Amino acid sequence: MMNFQTLQTLDSQYIMNTYGRFPVDLLRGEGCALYDASGKRYIDFTSGIGVTALGHGDAAWVQAVSEQAAMLAHVSNLYYTEPQVTLAQTLCQRSGMSRVFFANSGAEANEGMMKLARKYSCDKYGPERGGIVTLNQSFHGRTAAALSATGQDVFHDFFFPFPGGFSYADPNMESIRETVKGDTCAVMLELIQGEGGVNPMDKSFIHDLAIFCAERDVLLLIDEVQTGIGRTGSLFAFQQYGIIPDVCSFAKGVGGGLPLGGFFANEKCKNVLGKSNHGTTFGGNPICCAGANVVMERMSDDFLEAVTEKGKYLRNGIEALELPCFGATKGMGLMIGIAVKEGYSNREIVEKLNEKGLLCLTAGPVVRLLPPLTITQEEMNEGIQIMKETLA
């Protein structure tokens, strides 16, 4: 096994320097704990940026993935496979949506969702009605169109020319009315802006927006890449907002640690994409879907209710510390943002916590927490104690 210095040297030599890596070399995981090569234990409040929903090494997930890998690792989407069809049925029945398309990542899911919206409008109104409105401080992915859809100037550099057809509004109806034009086919948004700083949308705004879009036959696209699959205490966050979107994307937590995403459409939009309109090589891979079926089996009402309670417990515990660098918390379920007071750096805070054995994330100006949904009270207490000892 190579030592940490060798690992860093080879990483620097052979991997493109696109990540602001922390000086942590992770070797294995168990539940909500991760271990580096020296055996040091870390409490994981990141779950791979919201991916390992069931924690690390979940026995049922490992068994399902292993058995599927031994039986059939991959075939193209020209053929049927049971794990994919089973997952599609479960997702549609649990969400109230009608049909699903499987992809590999959140960015790809969002690209497909945007393509569906533009084809819907092109079929009905002609090719000139293809504009998509997104929100300021949004984030929709790293591919060219998803970056163009992202409402943050910091991402709009270097890669010119960006694909056109996007405009940006603030999260209020006055700004939406000013931005939606006659050539707009869709409004796309996150119900909680993850990378923008864990910013939940106001429920009355979302209710009014859904009515506004329906009256104009402008599709409502919900990006649930980070909020979906139990993260907020319901299977999808839109279920807590009392709406059914026209199209909704998902990714991250659905595969339990394997690359899987997708988007599904409601009854109105389920037939928009036909043969050869869209496709992917790896989307709906049997191994990924086998893991996802275990994740979905775990998402019972009791499990989701526990996610809500865990989120409350963790937020209350952090706020009770009254740390000099932290302000109030925000979010839903186990998607939590912690305000950082003026004069402090969220990156430096996370670095200090990492050193003491607690892995956290940043997002915009906040410290972001996305622990596995299976985290225990004991593990939350351990993380809170590390915060107290490190930041007080």
Secondary structure, DSSP 8 states (H G I E B T S, - for coil): ---HHHHHHHHHHHS-S-S---S--EEEEEBTEEEETT--EEEESSHHHHT-TT-BS-HHHHHHHHHHHHH-----TTS--HHHHHHHHHHHHHHT--EEEEESSHHHHHHHHHHHHHHHHHHHH-TT--EEEEEBT----SSHHHHHH-B-GGGSSSS-S----EEEE-SSHHHHHHH--TTEEEEEE-SEETTTTSEE--HHHHHHHHHHHHHHT-EEEEEETTTTTTTTSSSSGGGGTT---SEEEE-GGGGSSS--EEEEE-GGGTTSS-TTSS--SSTT-HHHHHHHHHHHHH--HHHHHHHHHHHHHHHHHHHHH--TTEEEEEEETTEEEEEE-TT--HHHHHHHHHHTTEE-EEETTEEEE---TT--HHHHHHHHHHHHHHH-
